[in-house]
Amino acid sequence: MKIEQVVCQILNYNDAFHVKQIVNKIKDYKVFDYVLIVDNHSSDNSFSELYELYKNVSRIKIISTSKNGGYGYGNNFGIKYAVNELHAKKAIICNPDVSFEEDTVIRLINLMNKTNAAITSAVEVNKVPSVNKAWKIPTPFAWILDETKLRKLSFRKFHYPDEHFKNDYSKVDCVSGAMFLLDLQKFLSVNGYDENMFLYGEETVLGYKFKQAKYKTFLLNTESYNHLHSASIDKSIPDKVKKMKILNSSKLYFYKTYLKVSPFNYEVEKLCFRYLEQSRRIAGYLKRK
């Protein structure tokens, strides 16, 4: 017997195609009381298309922000609605381009109830194919190296060894924001996502906030979900260098605001990111020639 409201929140920006795919898959999952679609002020007709399609389905709610304030802004907006209007206690937060089974959600809920965690998540399997499990709160140096061919030098400071995931579930710092179960009251108690970050790095900041608040994050190693990695983002930001600049901007903000790096180190890190951006731009130009 269910004793609390559970919502699945899907953030959309110009990607009604993938939203319809995931909603059609999960709309009959009994574990969810509601499916909440949050349109992040799409510049196409996504909101009107989705609204017309689902407006008469009571379990599916569609809301829209008044601006596109980024990933964190859109999810914060939806979570406040889920708590205040739908009385939700827990929510699956996910991108439109993921696919997961109902049993996975049930097991994530059971793990959260067992451990009193702020987040529980499953193993992310990408289309590459590759597997993304979890990561530690990174140091600035480790996060820079992770963008280069020297990423192995940063592995121990940024990533967990395989042995860390040998049990059914593992305590970790950060998990992918593509899909996870969230305790909404714990989320609101740390003021949610930092809306100064437009895109990328939000899950690392959230992991940092939860760790500082002594909240726990667990990865359920026995469960997984599929993610068409960046399929939604690629539609709205196809330029790889532009995406890298946004990512690096988020990292620099994290270093300065949360890790409190010195002004000298901040400038060095900024120069490193500019070099990496220029290298990516030159590599892309040569590839097109």
Secondary structure, DSSP 4 states (H G I P E B T S, - for coil): ---SEEEEEEEESS-HHHHHHHHHHHTT-TT-SEEEEEE---SSSHHHHHHHHHTT-TTEEEEE-SS---HHHHHHHHHHHHHHTT-EEEEEEE-TTEE--HHHHHHHHHHHHHHT-SEEEEEEEETTTEEE--BPPPPHHHHHHTTSTTGGGGHHHHB--GGGG-SSEEEESB--TTEEEEEHHHHHHTTSS-TT--SSSHHHHHHHHHHHTT--EEEEEEEEEEE-TTHHHHHH---HHHHHHHHHHHHHHHIIIII---HHHHHHHHHHHHHHHHHHHHHHHHHH-
